Amino acid sequence: MKNINIKREHYDMLKELTDKQAGEFVKGVCAYAFEGKPFLTKDRYLKGLFMYAKRALDVSEMNSVNGKKGADKLAENKRRNKTVGVLVGSVIMPRAIKKENADGE
């Protein structure tokens, strides 16, 4: 699930836009963020604002992708260590039991 965080600076910027510009901008940013659609407008000011928003969205997406890679690698390492631990434990335990039986008999 994607999230868009609205900061005070975003709100201040949106207040300066006309209702038509604000609607076009918000719809364009959402279409880009959630559907990957390019932002198409004739308004040069909105194009500039979108480039700023796009950069932030792209960085956020890249951070998410990289975080998932790190989490997957960590999970794989945990699975690998758990498997080795069980393997080692099952090999060591029978030897210890055999030694106890040999000493006790």
SULWO-V322678 format. One record per pair of residues at least 12 apart in sequence whose C-alpha atoms are under 8 Angstrom apart, sorted by the first residue. I is the first residue (numbers start at 1). J is the second residue. If there is no record, write none. Layout:
# SULWO-V322678
i & j
I & J
I & J
This chain:
# SULWO-V322678
i & j
2 & 33
2 & 34
21 & 46
25 & 46
25 & 50
28 & 40
29 & 50
29 & 53
29 & 54
33 & 57
